[in-house]
Amino acid sequence: MTLKDGVDGQEYIIKKINADDEELISFLFSLGCYSGEKITLISRRNSGYVVSIKDARYNIDKQLADAIEV
């Protein structure tokens, strides 16, 4: 299941990042988004998703949410 299919307010453990783009993987890693890390889907917005990673909140787009397997 990807984060895009997640439930608002639910905490997940990231299983892996599904992306061919090395820049995208590096960007997610810089946010603290990597295998084994906890991520919380706070809410969905028209432009994307609000997530919490390591006590920080980020707004990510649908492409990023689809790359994060939980």
ROGU-624602 format. One record per atom (N, C-alpha, C, O): z, x, y; residue in three letters; residue number from 0. Coordinates in nm, 4 decimals, padded with zeros to 6 digits. Each point is the difference from the previous one (the first is absolute). Layout:
ROGU-624602
z,x,y,code,pos
Z,X,Y,ala,NUM
...
This chain:
ROGU-624602
z,x,y,code,pos
00.0000,00.0853,-00.1174,met,0
00.0000,-00.0853,00.1174,met,0
00.0000,00.0897,00.1234,met,0
00.0658,00.1040,00.0018,met,0
-00.1392,-00.1442,00.1004,thr,1
-00.0003,00.0753,00.1252,thr,1
00.0955,-00.0660,00.0990,thr,1
00.0428,-00.1138,-00.0189,thr,1
-00.0108,00.1870,00.1235,leu,2
00.0902,-00.0528,00.1019,leu,2
-00.0593,-00.1247,00.0649,leu,2
00.0732,-00.0875,00.0462,leu,2
-00.2041,00.0800,-00.0431,lys,3
-00.0689,-00.1161,00.0572,lys,3
00.0395,-00.1288,-00.0713,lys,3
-00.0016,-00.1072,00.0604,lys,3
00.0373,00.1170,-00.1889,asp,4
00.0383,-00.1169,-00.0802,asp,4
00.1504,-00.0242,-00.0004,asp,4
00.0478,-00.0912,-00.0676,asp,4
00.0269,00.1715,00.1420,gly,5
00.1457,-00.0082,00.0002,gly,5
00.0553,-00.1222,00.0722,gly,5
-00.0732,-00.0752,00.0644,gly,5
00.2047,00.0577,-00.0771,val,6
00.0722,-00.1116,00.0597,val,6
00.0765,00.0506,00.1220,val,6
00.0648,00.1045,-00.0054,val,6
-00.0728,-00.1788,00.1147,asp,7
00.0723,00.0382,00.1221,asp,7
00.1496,00.0140,-00.0274,asp,7
00.0595,-00.0826,-00.0693,asp,7
00.0005,00.1881,00.1242,gly,8
00.1429,00.0227,-00.0140,gly,8
00.0390,00.0710,-00.1283,gly,8
00.1183,00.0272,-00.0210,gly,8
-00.2128,00.0031,-00.0643,gln,9
00.0272,00.0622,-00.1295,gln,9
-00.0124,00.1522,00.0092,gln,9
-00.0904,00.0522,00.0652,gln,9
00.1829,00.0181,-00.1318,glu,10
-00.0058,00.1458,-00.0084,glu,10
-00.0701,00.0397,-00.1297,glu,10
00.0249,-00.0590,-00.1052,glu,10
-00.1115,00.1580,00.1132,tyr,11
-00.0762,00.0475,-00.1150,tyr,11
00.0134,00.1515,-00.0113,tyr,11
00.0371,00.0679,00.0958,tyr,11
-00.0678,-00.0168,-00.2134,ile,12
-00.0105,00.1437,-00.0228,ile,12
-00.1495,00.0315,-00.0108,ile,12
-00.0718,-00.0650,-00.0760,ile,12
00.0259,00.1627,00.1507,ile,13
-00.1413,00.0368,-00.0029,ile,13
-00.0304,00.0710,-00.1314,ile,13
00.0636,00.0998,-00.0337,ile,13
-00.1603,-00.1514,-00.0395,lys,14
-00.0407,00.0612,-00.1264,lys,14
-00.1031,00.1096,00.0242,lys,14
00.0104,00.1096,-00.0552,lys,14
-00.1107,-00.1403,00.1388,lys,15
-00.0990,00.1015,00.0349,lys,15
-00.0836,-00.0484,00.1174,lys,15
00.0035,-00.1172,00.0375,lys,15
-00.0786,00.2106,00.0192,ile,16
-00.0915,-00.0306,00.1096,ile,16
-00.1417,00.0027,-00.0579,ile,16
-00.0447,00.1026,-00.0512,ile,16
-00.0247,-00.2147,00.0596,asn,17
-00.1367,-00.0114,-00.0512,asn,17
-00.0987,00.0165,00.1142,asn,17
-00.0369,-00.0976,00.0653,asn,17
-00.0059,00.2203,-00.0413,ala,18
-00.0966,00.0256,00.1063,ala,18
-00.0816,00.1232,-00.0335,ala,18
00.0515,00.0967,-00.0561,ala,18
-00.1787,-00.1010,00.0909,asp,19
-00.0877,00.1153,-00.0178,asp,19
-00.0023,00.0864,00.1252,asp,19
-00.0374,00.1172,-00.0056,asp,19
00.0770,-00.1743,00.1176,asp,20
-00.0029,00.0686,00.1291,asp,20
00.1244,00.0875,00.0160,asp,20
00.1115,-00.0511,00.0106,asp,20
-00.1308,00.1808,-00.0089,glu,21
00.1110,00.0944,00.0116,glu,21
00.0741,-00.0159,00.1333,glu,21
00.1211,00.0211,00.0062,glu,21
-00.1917,-00.0575,00.0984,glu,22
00.0622,-00.0218,00.1307,glu,22
00.0956,-00.1195,-00.0037,glu,22
00.1075,00.0035,00.0599,glu,22
-00.1474,-00.1076,-00.1297,leu,23
00.0842,-00.1186,-00.0159,leu,23
00.1265,00.0337,-00.0783,leu,23
00.1094,-00.0427,00.0369,leu,23
-00.1242,00.1185,-00.1439,ile,24
00.1151,00.0416,-00.0803,ile,24
00.0947,00.0865,00.0830,ile,24
00.1218,-00.0169,-00.0070,ile,24
-00.1767,00.1088,00.0849,ser,25
00.0824,00.0863,00.0857,ser,25
00.0735,-00.0807,00.1064,ser,25
00.1157,00.0284,00.0310,ser,25
-00.1829,-00.1291,00.0249,phe,26
00.0634,-00.0838,00.1006,phe,26
00.1177,-00.0762,-00.0595,phe,26
00.1076,-00.0041,00.0596,phe,26
-00.1269,-00.0560,-00.1760,leu,27
00.1083,-00.0741,-00.0645,leu,27
00.1153,00.0932,-00.0365,leu,27
00.1165,-00.0374,00.0134,leu,27
-00.1479,00.1577,-00.0589,phe,28
00.1037,00.0976,-00.0337,phe,28
00.0800,00.0369,00.1245,phe,28
00.1216,00.0175,-00.0080,phe,28
-00.1882,-00.0055,00.1231,ser,29
00.0705,00.0343,00.1240,ser,29
00.0966,-00.1105,00.0429,ser,29
00.0965,00.0265,00.0716,ser,29
-00.1218,-00.1498,-00.1149,leu,30
00.0908,-00.1115,00.0283,leu,30
00.1168,-00.0042,-00.0990,leu,30
00.0960,-00.0745,00.0198,leu,30
-00.1048,00.1544,-00.1256,gly,31
00.1021,-00.0029,-00.1042,gly,31
-00.0376,-00.0926,-00.1136,gly,31
00.0852,-00.0399,-00.0794,gly,31
-00.2105,00.0062,00.0717,cys,32
-00.0505,-00.0941,-00.0998,cys,32
-00.0640,00.0774,-00.1147,cys,32
-00.1150,00.0430,00.0096,cys,32
00.1907,-00.0252,-00.1190,tyr,33
-00.0481,00.0723,-00.1174,tyr,33
00.0699,-00.0535,-00.1237,tyr,33
00.0954,-00.0769,00.0110,tyr,33
-00.1410,00.1162,-00.1267,ser,34
00.0535,-00.0506,-00.1276,ser,34
00.1507,00.0196,-00.0087,ser,34
00.0530,00.1065,00.0316,ser,34
00.0147,-00.2127,-00.0756,gly,35
00.1447,00.0048,-00.0179,gly,35
00.0799,-00.0420,00.1225,gly,35
00.1209,-00.0209,-00.0100,gly,35
-00.1850,00.0084,00.1241,glu,36
00.0696,-00.0374,00.1239,glu,36
00.0101,-00.1525,00.0101,glu,36
-00.0869,-00.0720,-00.0491,glu,36
00.1925,00.0242,00.1125,lys,37
00.0187,-00.1438,00.0217,lys,37
-00.0777,-00.0432,00.1231,lys,37
-00.0072,00.0723,00.0994,lys,37
-00.0512,-00.1918,-00.1077,ile,38
-00.0711,-00.0598,00.1132,ile,38
00.0343,-00.1484,00.0024,ile,38
00.0020,-00.0653,-00.1044,ile,38
00.0245,00.0127,00.2218,thr,39
00.0316,-00.1415,00.0159,thr,39
-00.1096,-00.0668,00.0810,thr,39
-00.0349,00.0461,00.1087,thr,39
-00.0191,-00.1545,-00.1617,leu,40
-00.0983,-00.0795,00.0719,leu,40
00.0772,-00.0967,00.0886,leu,40
00.0563,-00.0981,-00.0487,leu,40
-00.0537,00.1255,00.1774,ile,41
00.0768,-00.0814,00.0947,ile,41
-00.0724,-00.1322,00.0275,ile,41
00.0581,-00.1076,-00.0144,ile,41
-00.1851,00.1169,00.0539,ser,42
-00.0765,-00.1216,00.0289,ser,42
-00.1489,00.0298,00.0025,ser,42
-00.0434,00.1151,00.0023,ser,42
-00.0324,-00.2228,-00.0029,arg,43
-00.1466,00.0086,00.0102,arg,43
-00.0398,-00.0470,00.1385,arg,43
00.0577,-00.0942,00.0544,arg,43
-00.1551,00.1601,00.0009,arg,44
-00.0555,-00.0369,00.1303,arg,44
-00.1515,-00.0135,-00.0168,arg,44
-00.0563,00.0413,-00.1014,arg,44
-00.0081,-00.0994,00.2019,asn,45
-00.1458,-00.0129,-00.0055,asn,45
-00.0674,00.1358,-00.0105,asn,45
-00.1016,00.0148,-00.0679,asn,45
00.1585,00.0838,00.1354,ser,46
-00.0620,00.1326,00.0026,ser,46
00.0428,00.0888,-00.1158,ser,46
-00.0580,00.1067,-00.0200,ser,46
00.1580,-00.1482,-00.0566,gly,47
00.0445,00.0830,-00.1117,gly,47
00.1385,-00.0377,-00.0476,gly,47
00.0352,-00.1177,-00.0081,gly,47
00.0431,00.2206,-00.0234,tyr,48
00.1314,-00.0188,-00.0610,tyr,48
00.1034,00.0858,00.0714,tyr,48
-00.0291,00.1124,00.0410,tyr,48
00.1490,-00.1656,-00.0265,val,49
00.1112,00.0773,00.0533,val,49
00.0840,00.0430,-00.1197,val,49
00.0458,-00.0834,-00.0781,val,49
-00.0259,00.2154,00.0646,val,50
00.0748,00.0543,-00.1125,val,50
00.1112,00.0905,00.0513,val,50
-00.0046,00.0498,00.1124,val,50
00.1035,-00.0301,-00.1971,ser,51
00.1092,00.0915,00.0298,ser,51
00.0001,00.1099,-00.1059,ser,51
00.0058,-00.0268,-00.1201,ser,51
-00.0124,00.1519,00.1681,ile,52
00.0043,00.1171,-00.0875,ile,52
00.1026,00.0955,00.0600,ile,52
-00.0138,00.0417,00.1150,ile,52
00.1155,-00.0071,-00.1913,lys,53
00.1040,00.0934,00.0459,lys,53
00.0582,-00.0404,00.1355,lys,53
00.0068,00.0819,00.0916,lys,53
00.0347,-00.2070,-00.0790,asp,54
00.0642,-00.0536,00.1206,asp,54
-00.0883,00.0022,00.1243,asp,54
00.0513,-00.0053,00.1118,asp,54
-00.1811,00.0129,-00.1290,ala,55
-00.0940,-00.0091,00.1118,ala,55
-00.0967,-00.1141,-00.0297,ala,55
-00.0333,-00.0259,-00.1156,ala,55
-00.0111,-00.0414,00.2203,arg,56
-00.0939,-00.1110,-00.0176,arg,56
-00.1380,00.0433,00.0465,arg,56
-00.0156,00.0687,00.1010,arg,56
-00.0844,-00.1113,-00.1780,tyr,57
-00.1385,00.0317,00.0311,tyr,57
-00.0854,-00.1243,-00.0162,tyr,57
00.0300,-00.0872,-00.0814,tyr,57
-00.1361,00.0799,00.1593,asn,58
-00.0999,-00.1046,-00.0156,asn,58
-00.1199,00.0661,-00.0662,asn,58
-00.0618,00.0888,00.0587,asn,58
00.0282,-00.1311,-00.1803,ile,59
-00.1130,00.0585,-00.0708,ile,59
-00.1078,-00.1061,-00.0194,ile,59
00.0292,-00.1193,-00.0079,ile,59
-00.1543,00.1647,00.0003,asp,60
-00.1085,-00.0957,-00.0170,asp,60
-00.0181,-00.0368,-00.1474,asp,60
00.0682,00.0534,-00.0875,asp,60
-00.1601,-00.1444,00.0621,lys,61
-00.0208,-00.0514,-00.1358,lys,61
-00.0525,00.1078,-00.0944,lys,61
00.0312,-00.0021,-00.1191,lys,61
-00.1101,00.0957,00.1700,gln,62
-00.0519,00.1083,-00.0837,gln,62
00.1145,00.0885,-00.0515,gln,62
00.0011,00.0381,-00.1171,gln,62
00.0942,-00.0057,00.2039,leu,63
00.1145,00.0807,-00.0410,leu,63
00.0871,-00.0759,-00.0988,leu,63
00.0458,00.0568,-00.0992,leu,63
-00.0226,-00.1859,00.1258,ala,64
00.0832,-00.0808,-00.0896,ala,64
-00.0650,-00.0114,-00.1377,ala,64
00.0697,-00.0043,-00.1014,ala,64
-00.2013,-00.0005,00.0974,asp,65
-00.0704,-00.0106,-00.1268,asp,65
00.0032,00.1320,-00.0776,asp,65
-00.0159,00.0000,-00.1221,asp,65
00.0361,00.1119,00.1913,ala,66
00.0041,00.1314,-00.0656,ala,66
00.1369,00.0312,-00.0606,ala,66
00.0115,00.0905,-00.0827,ala,66
00.0924,-00.1643,00.1230,ile,67
00.1371,00.0281,-00.0460,ile,67
00.0291,-00.0880,-00.1213,ile,67
00.0105,-00.1221,00.0112,ile,67
00.0024,00.1862,-00.1270,glu,68
00.0309,-00.0717,-00.1244,glu,68
00.1514,-00.0002,-00.0214,glu,68
00.0644,00.1049,-00.0012,glu,68
-00.0093,-00.2255,-00.0158,val,69
00.1459,-00.0146,-00.0208,val,69
00.0276,-00.0636,-00.1346,val,69
00.1159,-00.0206,-00.0360,val,69
